[in-house]
């Protein structure tokens, strides 16, 4: 599919949005805009045959931008207890780049890896290798790699800052006690999530933007 009709840019600090596993329609997109949301983070798959979710496709990407919502994507994680490896980083990163391209996202748009639910037995060097291989695949495809940090990420805040190549950090809505760093050393977060109704049918993930301490910001597909 061709790229959507849009431009890549940033949004003001304090803009509120949401991340959503369900495809949007013109009506639902318009309803979120009416509530004051400025962006949505939709999902792409891992390229491993999983059919659980309905991931972003080009027609939906275009209708989201046309409705006035900015758009980027995050990749689905594996179930809790998975073990990151270099090979998985290459495979999943390539899939994220391929699916973002197929959805019509413009080069430069942020594409996030979801780092959560890592097995307690995982070795930190393997987690770092996974993240960096994923980064290289997405970066070489022309997108801006970012990292969502959820519960049990398998890395400390210092490792996330010093050892992984991503420069765009998204704080998951889980607690610090679950392993989510309260902040990223020096740089800070660009996106922060709040989860309401966790584990229920009404669960909703809202997010808010902030330029990080080095001037970095999430890159969005938005209305041209």
Wavefront OBJ file of the C-alpha trace (Angstrom):
o trace
v 0.000 0.000 0.000
v 1.197 3.580 -0.661
v 2.053 5.974 2.175
v -0.899 7.787 3.681
v -1.492 11.448 2.940
v 0.074 13.072 5.989
v 3.190 14.711 7.371
v 5.545 13.755 10.210
v 5.781 16.110 13.153
v 5.547 16.608 16.903
v 2.746 17.651 19.232
v 2.783 20.157 22.114
v 3.748 19.034 25.607
v 0.686 18.015 27.583
v -1.212 16.669 24.586
v -3.286 13.712 25.736
v -3.949 10.603 23.697
v -4.454 6.875 24.063
v -3.120 3.513 22.935
v -5.671 1.119 21.524
v -5.732 -2.502 20.329
v -9.078 -2.094 18.539
v -9.274 -0.598 15.013
v -10.882 2.832 14.865
v -13.729 3.806 12.594
v -14.519 7.339 11.410
v -17.170 7.557 14.126
v -14.984 6.330 16.992
v -12.058 8.474 15.877
v -14.322 11.535 15.781
v -15.632 10.724 19.254
v -12.109 10.655 20.691
v -11.286 13.965 19.020
v -14.456 15.446 20.531
v -13.260 14.343 23.980
v -10.013 16.264 23.537
v -7.629 13.479 22.565
v -4.894 14.476 20.141
v -3.259 11.187 19.197
v -3.560 7.415 19.169
v -0.901 4.725 19.330
v -2.108 1.670 17.388
v -0.495 -1.737 17.095
v 1.508 -3.795 14.625
v 2.265 -7.504 14.898
v 5.426 -9.549 15.354
v 5.281 -11.403 12.053
v 5.029 -14.743 13.849
v 1.560 -15.711 12.652
v -0.370 -14.426 15.666
v -3.965 -13.551 14.726
v -5.201 -12.467 18.157
v -5.394 -8.758 17.373
v -6.556 -6.660 14.436
v -3.509 -4.546 13.744
v -3.196 -1.260 11.896
v -3.822 -1.266 8.145
v -3.436 1.543 5.635
v -7.141 2.512 5.328
v -7.446 2.866 9.106
v -4.221 4.874 9.304
v -5.588 7.336 6.760
v -8.955 7.720 8.471
v -7.240 8.314 11.829
v -5.152 11.167 10.439
v -8.117 12.552 8.472
v -10.142 12.607 11.710
v -7.551 14.885 13.317
v -5.672 12.375 15.458
v -1.900 12.013 15.200
v -0.696 8.427 14.826
v 2.233 6.165 15.628
v 2.514 2.453 16.466
v 3.777 -0.035 19.042
v 4.425 -3.731 18.523
v 2.572 -6.388 20.521
v 4.718 -8.126 23.145
v 4.790 -11.851 23.746
v 2.977 -13.333 26.750
v 4.474 -12.751 30.184
v 7.541 -14.868 30.847
v 9.173 -14.617 27.409
v 12.918 -14.482 26.821
v 14.387 -11.820 24.512
v 17.168 -12.911 22.155
v 19.216 -11.355 19.386
v 17.375 -13.428 16.775
v 13.985 -12.346 18.088
v 15.114 -8.738 18.014
v 16.025 -9.018 14.359
v 12.859 -10.923 13.449
v 10.406 -8.804 15.402
v 12.107 -5.551 14.417
v 11.933 -6.472 10.740
v 8.248 -7.337 11.144
v 7.513 -4.035 12.873
v 9.188 -2.107 10.049
v 7.430 -4.140 7.348
v 4.008 -3.720 8.914
v 4.486 -0.016 9.607
v 5.423 0.433 5.952
v 2.439 -1.634 4.797
v 0.165 0.531 6.975
v 1.354 3.575 5.049
v 3.251 5.268 7.873
v 5.725 7.864 6.675
v 9.443 7.522 7.270
v 10.427 9.195 10.510
v 7.289 8.119 12.371
v 7.880 6.609 15.823
v 7.610 2.823 16.069
v 7.864 1.421 19.607
v 9.025 -1.946 20.891
v 7.035 -3.174 23.917
v 9.471 -4.341 26.591
v 7.496 -6.010 29.377
v 6.794 -9.404 30.888
v 10.397 -10.533 30.488
v 11.199 -13.833 32.194
v 12.944 -13.491 35.541
v 15.579 -15.921 34.246
v 16.457 -13.753 31.247
v 20.032 -12.457 31.102
v 20.314 -8.671 30.814
v 22.823 -8.884 27.962
v 20.262 -10.896 25.950
v 17.593 -8.273 26.624
v 19.974 -5.527 25.500
v 20.884 -7.498 22.375
v 17.182 -7.939 21.581
v 16.473 -4.215 21.940
v 19.458 -3.151 19.870
v 18.776 -5.633 17.072
v 15.152 -4.433 16.999
v 16.399 -0.846 16.860
v 18.647 -1.535 13.889
v 15.859 -3.159 11.879
v 13.383 -0.337 12.483
v 15.937 2.446 12.130
v 17.316 1.061 8.859
v 13.758 1.018 7.465
v 13.522 4.764 8.040
v 11.384 4.919 11.174
v 12.173 6.385 14.605
v 12.611 3.512 17.092
v 11.227 3.958 20.592
v 10.784 1.728 23.633
v 7.703 1.187 25.813
v 8.762 0.101 29.289
v 6.149 -1.973 31.071
v 6.159 -4.289 34.087
v 9.164 -6.632 34.311
v 11.238 -5.089 31.500
v 14.320 -7.112 32.390
v 16.563 -4.030 32.507
v 17.322 -1.304 35.015
v 16.881 2.392 34.334
v 20.646 2.782 33.890
v 20.807 -0.122 31.432
v 17.905 1.329 29.471
v 19.697 4.663 29.191
v 23.294 3.583 28.703
v 23.035 0.251 26.888
v 20.031 0.309 24.561
v 20.096 2.378 21.387
v 16.598 3.842 21.607
v 16.425 7.526 22.512
v 12.644 7.714 22.838
v 11.191 6.313 26.075
v 7.543 5.611 26.904
v 6.672 4.910 30.546
v 4.092 2.154 30.989
v 1.268 2.565 33.480
v 2.410 -0.188 35.837
v 3.934 0.649 39.206
v 7.566 1.235 40.043
v 7.336 -1.890 42.214
v 6.686 -3.904 39.031
v 10.024 -2.805 37.600
v 8.981 0.273 35.616
v 11.610 2.973 36.257
v 10.201 6.141 37.791
v 12.343 8.030 35.298
v 15.087 7.500 32.749
v 18.446 8.927 33.857
v 19.307 12.283 32.304
v 16.892 12.021 29.350
v 13.487 11.307 30.932
v 10.324 10.052 29.265
v 8.601 11.408 26.156
v 5.313 9.588 26.735
v 3.641 8.459 29.971
v 0.731 6.045 30.283
v -2.100 5.738 32.818
v -4.146 2.539 32.948
v -7.715 2.609 34.242
v -9.872 -0.483 34.757
v -6.861 -2.761 34.450
v -7.788 -6.339 33.597
v -11.443 -5.544 32.963
v -13.425 -5.188 29.716
v -13.441 -1.431 30.291
v -9.645 -1.119 30.570
v -8.397 2.056 28.919
v -4.864 3.338 28.446
v -4.459 7.102 28.263
v -1.139 8.812 27.573
v 0.379 12.267 27.805
v 3.317 13.802 25.925
v 6.372 15.638 27.174
v 9.532 16.722 25.369
v 12.418 14.963 27.111
v 15.359 16.689 28.778
v 17.448 16.463 25.598
v 14.742 17.985 23.400
v 13.554 14.668 21.978
v 9.888 14.042 21.174
v 7.645 11.348 19.725
v 7.320 11.606 15.947
v 3.764 11.382 14.627
v 1.962 10.960 11.331
v -0.512 13.832 11.323
v -2.759 15.814 9.035
v -0.698 17.596 6.394
l 1 2 3 4 5 6 7 8 9 10 11 12 13 14 15 16 17 18 19 20 21 22 23 24 25 26 27 28 29 30 31 32 33 34 35 36 37 38 39 40 41 42 43 44 45 46 47 48 49 50 51 52 53 54 55 56 57 58 59 60 61 62 63 64 65 66 67 68 69 70 71 72 73 74 75 76 77 78 79 80 81 82 83 84 85 86 87 88 89 90 91 92 93 94 95 96 97 98 99 100 101 102 103 104 105 106 107 108 109 110 111 112 113 114 115 116 117 118 119 120 121 122 123 124 125 126 127 128 129 130 131 132 133 134 135 136 137 138 139 140 141 142 143 144 145 146 147 148 149 150 151 152 153 154 155 156 157 158 159 160 161 162 163 164 165 166 167 168 169 170 171 172 173 174 175 176 177 178 179 180 181 182 183 184 185 186 187 188 189 190 191 192 193 194 195 196 197 198 199 200 201 202 203 204 205 206 207 208 209 210 211 212 213 214 215 216 217 218 219 220 221 222 223 224
